[in-house]
Amino acid sequence: MGAYFTRHFQVLVASLGKLAYAPLASFLTILVIAITLALPAALHVMVKNALQVTGGWQDAVDFSLYLQPGLERDKAQKLADLLASRADIEAVTLIDADSALEIFAQQSGFNDAIDNLDGNPLPHTLVVRPIASLSVAASDLLRQELDGLPETDIVQLDTEWIARFQGILSLVRRAIWIAGGALGLGLLVVIGNTIRLDIQNRRDEIEIMQLIGASDPFIRRPFLYTGLWYGIGGGLLALALLAIMLGLLSGPVGQLAGLYGSSWKLMGPDLREMGLIIGIGVSLGLSGSWFATARHMRRIDLK
């Protein structure tokens, strides 16, 4: 077993050395892999940052429950506690009438007109946040149920906007998968063609190894490790390209966020996502190498 693993390590290092002998060609192949991985990864990062800007899906499905005018605050609080205990509701926030009037006065600038009012015309309001897994249809049923409560005056829920949000999010995610799949197939062709050229250049060496009894796995091993190095290099370079992109955008994004009084910053890929990018690169590199060697070595099989 020790000799087996030693031989694998020797071939692993030797395949890296062969790439170093042709640095320009190796770098161009790795660059193609990196760009192929970086494009769908950049789309994913854009979606993740868009979700952060909008406050996530949970903020999108919040709806307001305006209570009957004149309802006492204690009764409004009891209703809020009762609704918060439901399994399909994550949280309920009570905005009492006095706080709502104060917020309206600050945001509208009608302080003098509000001071001349005989009383507070605003009702108590409950901001209801359903659970994240609640569908649009279930949210509409919840709205109808809450609208029938005796304490309720108006329930405001824009289900059409929620449906649009879900549709756009689903479309973007589907586009990422389609683009990633198409680019992945193209990448298999590129890696396969690169390995094919390497096999053709080493045809005489392969024929000699076959004549002296070398097995197909033994002959295939260097090419698989070459694909492995291509995948690792492409994945690492893809992460570098993502870092450069985020670095170029962080300044303008920070200035734009500052204009809105926000400290929001761009998020890059986390450790799991970085590992996934490198893993996909390795998988594509090994797959392309395997298919190329399996196809082209049969053409020079002398056994």
Secondary structure, DSSP 8 states (H G I E B T S, - for coil): -HHHHHHHHHHHHHHHHHHHHSHHHHHHHHHHHHHHHHHHHHHHHHHHHHHHHTTHHHHHT-EEEEE-TT--HHHHHHHHHHHHTSTTEEEEEEE-HHHHHHHHHHHH--HHHHHT-SS-----EEEEEE-TT--HHHHHHHHHHHHTSTTEEEEE--HHHHHHHHHHHHHHHHHHHHHHHHHHHHHHHHHHHHHHHHHHHTHHHHHHHHHTT--HHHHHHHHHHHHHHHHHHHHHHHHHHHHHHHHHHHHHHHHHHHHTT---------HHHHHHHHHHHHHHHHHHHHHHHHHHTGGG---
